[in-house]
Amino acid sequence: MGRQFGWLWAAYAVSAYGTGLGFGALPLIAVLVLHASPAEVSALSAVGPAVGALIAVPLAPWVEFRRKRPVMIAMDLTRFAAMATIPIAYALGWLGFIQLLVISAVVTAAKIAFNAASGAYLKALVRPDDLLVANTRFESTNWSSIAVGPPLGAAAISLFGPVTTVVADALSYLLSALGITAIRGREEAPQPSDKSPVRAGVLLDGWRHIMGDPGLRALYLNNMLVSGLIMATEPLLAMLLLRQLGFPPWQYGLAFAAPCLGGLIGSRLARCVVARYGRHRVFRTVGTLRAVWLIGLAFVRPGIVGLVTVMTVELAIIINMSLYTPVLATYRLERTPKHLVARTLSAWSIGQQASIAVLTALGGLLADVTSPRTTLTVAGLLILASPFLLPRRDQTSQHTPEPARSHA
């Protein structure tokens, strides 16, 4: 798909693998270095991303009305600068919990803005027929980085100290910015539709577009519920496996890393499955299959049987998610006119982050009152309702709205 896409993909890969190495680094530093309480760790996982999502709201029109490559470079450099403060403060003995909270919020906001800019740039960069191929490549890269990164990161932390993976993550953003800088070709500056691009109405245009499109609206609400419930189970499962069932850390890492290889399977199948069965059937069938497995985590037992149970459930979820996600990403770009892409993608990410933050906090409260296993059961039952939010009719045929019509 051309050298420009190659540089964009390479930049994404470097950043993804750096993030994989630093997966869970902030909560880990909070526990190992700052001796944070469970409530503080939960706040770091929920409050930081929630605040970051709020910061990203006014950034959406700023991203929309600017060239996308400079925005991506700026967001990468912002994340590099924020993450680089951690090893510096650690070396000087100044590292504090508030700093970790601020960094979590800044990194989340920059990530949302970067993803919005990169999605808009991708739509302009590749042909419509190549969008699904491009998104499957990003998806396979993402899952391979999660499969490889956390085990290597854990080994690096044990050998070189708790901030090692943070340094690698920060440098990956710097390398990503250099990769995007290497993309050649002139990018036209978007023209705002009026003289006040930061008015309140413009901030909400992304949500208006999503809610005004029946297919996008159904998929958006479904995605918020599924993503929020799946991510909310991660800290609960950690408490169940490590504290109550006595799994050693290496088995816990293996239980999450090995199934991520299923992401390579699902993402590589996406194109041929859509060609054979159609996009609507993929949304209905695969969207249902990614939700029905979560309840299995409530039946985990000690020993090898429990380890195999977790890996089987995670593998099934990841295969279906990695098949579903690039199809959804492609459909979202096709249904969104060029002048709304950044705001629509920002609105989508903000809603997802808010859902994850709220459901993670609620899950932590319920686990304190009852138990992690009970909360996993509740999450597994609630997610079974998510398929009812998927589009019931075939509202997902390939169609790119006319900009003038969508604007009207």
C-alpha positions in Angstrom: 0.0 0.0 0.0 2.9 2.3 -0.5 5.9 3.6 1.5 3.9 6.2 3.3 1.6 3.5 4.8 4.8 1.5 5.6 6.2 4.3 7.7 2.9 4.8 9.5 2.6 1.1 10.2 6.3 1.0 11.4 5.6 4.0 13.8 2.5 2.2 15.1 4.5 -1.0 15.7 7.3 0.7 17.6 4.8 2.5 19.8 2.7 -0.7 20.3 5.7 -2.8 21.4 6.9 -0.1 23.7 3.4 0.0 25.3 3.4 -3.8 25.5 6.7 -3.7 27.4 5.3 -1.1 29.7 1.9 -2.8 30.2 0.7 -2.1 33.7 3.8 -0.2 34.6 2.2 2.6 36.5 0.2 0.4 38.9 3.2 -1.7 39.3 5.4 1.3 40.2 2.6 2.5 42.6 2.7 -0.8 44.4 6.5 -1.6 44.4 7.9 1.9 44.8 5.2 4.0 46.5 3.6 1.1 48.4 0.2 2.4 47.4 -3.0 1.0 48.9 -5.6 -1.0 46.9 -7.8 2.1 46.7 -5.0 4.2 45.3 -4.2 1.6 42.7 -7.8 1.4 41.7 -7.9 5.2 41.4 -4.8 5.1 39.2 -6.5 2.6 36.9 -9.9 4.5 36.8 -9.5 8.2 37.7 -6.5 8.9 35.5 -8.0 7.6 32.3 -11.3 9.2 33.1 -9.7 12.6 33.6 -7.7 12.0 30.4 -10.9 11.4 28.5 -12.3 14.7 29.7 -9.2 16.5 28.6 -9.5 15.0 25.2 -13.0 16.5 24.6 -11.8 20.0 23.6 -8.8 18.4 21.8 -11.1 16.8 19.2 -11.9 19.9 17.1 -8.3 21.1 17.5 -7.2 17.8 15.9 -9.9 18.0 13.2 -8.9 21.3 11.8 -5.2 20.7 11.7 -2.8 18.7 9.6 -2.8 15.2 11.1 0.9 14.3 10.9 2.1 17.3 13.0 -0.7 16.4 15.5 0.5 12.8 15.7 4.1 13.9 16.2 3.1 16.4 18.9 1.1 13.7 20.8 4.0 11.2 20.6 6.4 13.9 22.0 3.9 14.7 24.7 3.7 11.1 25.8 7.5 10.8 25.6 7.9 13.9 27.8 5.3 12.7 30.3 6.7 9.2 30.7 10.3 10.4 30.8 9.5 12.3 34.0 9.0 9.0 35.9 12.6 7.7 35.8 14.0 11.2 36.4 11.8 11.7 39.5 12.6 8.1 40.7 16.4 8.7 40.4 16.0 12.0 42.4 13.7 10.4 45.0 10.8 12.8 44.1 8.4 10.3 42.6 4.9 10.6 44.1 1.4 9.2 43.6 -0.1 12.5 42.3 2.6 12.6 39.6 1.5 9.1 38.4 -2.1 10.2 38.3 -1.3 13.3 36.2 0.8 11.2 33.8 -1.9 8.7 33.4 -4.4 11.5 32.5 -2.0 13.2 30.1 -1.0 9.9 28.4 -4.7 9.0 28.0 -5.6 12.3 26.5 -2.6 12.2 24.1 -3.5 8.7 23.0 -7.1 9.6 22.2 -5.9 12.6 20.1 -3.2 10.6 18.4 -5.7 7.8 17.5 -8.2 10.3 16.1 -5.5 12.0 14.0 -4.1 8.7 12.8 -7.5 7.4 11.8 -8.3 10.5 9.8 -4.8 10.3 8.2 -5.3 6.6 7.3 -8.6 7.3 5.6 -6.9 9.9 3.4 -3.8 7.8 2.8 -5.1 4.5 1.5 -7.8 3.5 -0.9 -11.2 2.6 0.5 -10.7 -1.0 -0.6 -7.5 -1.2 1.4 -8.9 0.1 4.7 -9.8 -3.3 6.0 -6.3 -4.7 5.1 -4.7 -1.7 6.9 -6.8 -2.1 10.0 -6.1 -5.9 10.2 -2.3 -5.1 10.1 -2.7 -2.7 12.9 -4.8 -5.2 14.9 -2.3 -8.1 14.4 0.6 -5.8 15.5 -1.3 -4.7 18.6 -2.0 -8.3 19.7 1.5 -9.5 19.0 2.9 -6.7 21.1 0.7 -7.7 24.0 1.7 -11.3 23.6 5.4 -10.5 23.6 5.7 -7.3 25.6 4.5 -8.1 29.2 6.6 -11.2 29.7 9.7 -9.3 28.5 8.7 -6.4 30.6 8.4 -8.5 33.7 11.8 -10.0 33.1 13.3 -6.5 32.5 11.8 -5.2 35.7 13.2 -8.2 37.7 16.7 -7.6 36.2 17.0 -3.8 36.0 14.5 -2.3 38.3 10.8 -1.0 38.3 11.2 1.9 35.9 13.0 0.0 33.1 9.8 -0.6 31.1 8.8 3.0 31.5 12.0 4.1 29.9 11.4 1.7 27.0 7.8 2.9 26.6 8.9 6.6 26.6 11.6 5.9 23.9 9.1 4.1 21.8 7.0 7.3 21.5 10.1 9.2 20.5 10.9 6.6 17.8 7.3 6.7 16.6 7.5 10.4 16.2 10.6 10.0 14.1 8.9 7.4 11.9 5.9 9.7 11.3 8.4 12.5 10.4 9.8 10.3 7.7 6.5 10.1 5.9 6.9 12.3 2.8 4.2 14.1 0.8 2.3 17.3 1.3 -0.8 17.2 3.5 -3.5 19.7 2.9 -4.7 21.7 5.9 -8.4 21.1 6.7 -10.6 24.1 6.4 -13.1 24.7 9.3 -16.7 25.1 8.3 -17.0 28.3 10.3 -14.8 30.9 12.1 -15.4 29.4 15.5 -14.1 25.8 15.5 -14.1 25.5 19.3 -17.7 26.4 19.9 -19.7 24.0 22.1 -21.6 22.5 19.1 -18.4 21.5 17.4 -17.2 19.7 20.5 -20.3 17.5 20.3 -20.3 16.9 16.5 -18.7 13.5 16.9 -21.4 12.2 19.2 -24.1 13.7 17.0 -22.8 11.8 14.0 -22.6 8.6 15.9 -26.0 8.9 17.5 -27.5 10.0 14.2 -26.4 6.9 12.3 -28.4 3.8 13.4 -25.6 1.4 12.6 -22.9 3.4 14.4 -25.1 4.1 17.4 -25.8 0.4 18.0 -22.2 -0.5 17.6 -21.0 2.3 19.8 -23.3 1.4 22.7 -22.4 -2.3 22.4 -18.7 -1.4 22.3 -18.9 0.7 25.5 -20.6 -2.1 27.4 -18.3 -4.9 26.2 -15.1 -3.0 26.5 -16.0 -1.7 29.9 -17.0 -5.1 31.4 -14.0 -6.9 29.9 -11.5 -4.4 31.2 -13.2 -4.2 34.5 -12.5 -7.9 35.1 -8.7 -7.5 34.8 -7.9 -6.3 38.3 -10.5 -8.6 39.7 -9.0 -11.6 38.0 -5.5 -10.6 39.3 -6.8 -10.6 42.9 -8.5 -13.9 42.4 -5.6 -15.7 40.8 -2.7 -14.2 42.8 -4.2 -13.7 46.2 -7.0 -16.2 46.6 -5.9 -19.1 44.4 -2.2 -18.7 44.9 -1.1 -18.7 41.2 2.7 -17.8 40.9 3.4 -14.6 39.0 4.8 -16.4 36.0 1.6 -18.4 35.5 -0.4 -15.3 35.8 1.7 -13.6 33.1 1.4 -16.7 30.9 -2.3 -16.8 31.3 -2.6 -13.4 29.7 0.3 -13.4 27.3 -0.1 -16.7 25.5 -3.8 -16.2 24.4 -2.9 -12.9 22.8 -1.4 -14.9 20.0 -5.0 -15.6 19.1 -5.1 -12.0 18.0 -2.9 -12.9 15.0 -5.5 -15.6 14.1 -8.5 -13.4 14.3 -7.1 -10.4 12.6 -5.8 -12.4 9.7 -9.2 -14.0 9.2 -11.1 -10.8 9.1 -10.9 -10.0 5.4 -11.8 -13.4 4.2 -14.7 -13.8 6.7 -16.2 -10.5 5.6 -15.8 -11.4 2.0 -17.6 -14.8 2.5 -20.3 -13.9 5.1 -20.8 -10.2 4.9 -20.1 -7.5 7.4 -23.5 -7.6 9.1 -23.2 -11.3 9.9 -19.7 -10.7 11.3 -21.1 -8.0 13.6 -24.0 -10.1 14.8 -22.2 -13.5 15.1 -18.7 -12.5 16.1 -20.0 -9.6 18.3 -22.0 -12.2 20.2 -19.2 -14.8 20.4 -16.8 -12.3 22.0 -19.3 -11.7 24.8 -20.4 -15.2 25.8 -17.0 -16.5 27.1 -16.4 -14.0 30.0 -18.7 -15.9 32.4 -16.1 -18.8 32.3 -13.7 -16.7 34.4 -16.1 -17.1 37.4 -15.4 -20.9 37.4 -11.6 -20.8 37.7 -10.1 -23.2 40.2 -6.5 -23.7 41.6 -3.8 -25.6 39.7 -3.3 -26.4 36.1 -7.0 -26.9 35.4 -7.6 -23.3 36.5 -4.7 -22.0 34.4 -6.0 -23.8 31.3 -9.5 -22.4 32.0 -8.3 -18.8 32.0 -6.2 -19.3 28.9 -9.0 -21.0 27.0 -11.5 -18.2 27.9 -9.0 -15.5 27.1 -8.1 -17.1 23.8 -11.7 -17.4 22.7 -12.4 -13.7 23.6 -9.2 -12.5 21.9 -9.8 -14.4 18.6 -13.3 -13.0 18.3 -12.2 -9.5 19.4 -9.3 -9.3 16.9 -11.6 -10.4 14.1 -14.4 -8.0 15.1 -12.3 -4.9 15.8 -10.7 -4.2 12.3 -14.1 -4.7 10.7 -15.6 -2.2 13.1 -12.8 0.3 12.6 -13.2 0.0 8.8 -17.0 0.5 8.9 -16.6 3.5 11.2 -14.2 5.2 8.8 -16.5 4.4 5.8 -19.6 5.8 7.5 -17.9 9.0 8.6 -17.3 12.0 6.2 -13.8 13.3 6.0 -14.5 16.5 7.9 -15.8 14.6 11.0 -13.4 11.7 11.3 -11.2 13.1 14.1 -14.1 14.2 16.2 -16.0 10.9 15.6 -13.0 8.8 16.6 -12.4 11.0 19.6 -16.0 10.7 20.8 -15.7 6.9 20.3 -12.5 6.7 22.4 -13.8 9.1 25.1 -17.0 7.0 25.5 -15.0 3.8 25.7 -12.5 5.2 28.3 -15.3 6.6 30.4 -17.1 3.3 30.4 -14.0 1.4 31.4 -13.3 3.8 34.2 -16.8 3.7 35.6 -17.2 -0.1 35.4 -13.8 -0.7 36.8 -14.5 1.5 39.8 -18.0 -0.2 40.3 -16.4 -3.6 40.0 -13.8 -2.7 42.6 -16.5 -1.5 45.0 -18.6 -4.6 44.5 -15.6 -6.9 45.0 -14.9 -5.1 48.3 -18.5 -5.8 49.5 -18.7 -9.3 48.1 -15.7 -11.1 46.5 -13.8 -11.0 43.2 -15.4 -14.2 42.1 -18.9 -12.9 42.7 -18.1 -9.7 40.7 -16.7 -11.7 37.8 -20.0 -13.6 37.8 -22.0 -10.4 37.7 -19.8 -9.0 34.9 -20.1 -12.3 32.9 -23.9 -12.2 33.2 -24.2 -8.5 32.3 -22.1 -8.9 29.2 -24.6 -11.5 27.9 -27.0 -8.7 27.3 -24.6 -6.8 25.0 -25.6 -8.7 21.8 -29.1 -7.1 22.1 -27.4 -3.7 21.4 -25.9 -4.9 18.0 -27.7 -3.8 14.8 -30.7 -6.0 14.2 -31.1 -5.2 10.5 -28.4 -4.9 7.9 -27.5 -1.3 8.5 -23.8 -1.9 7.8 -23.7 -2.1 4.0 -20.6 -0.4 2.6 -21.5 3.2 2.2 -19.5 6.4 2.5 -21.8 9.4 3.3 -21.6 12.4 1.1 -20.0 15.2 3.1 -22.6 17.8 2.2 -25.4 15.4 3.0 -23.9 14.4 6.4 -23.1 18.1 7.2 -26.7 19.0 6.5 
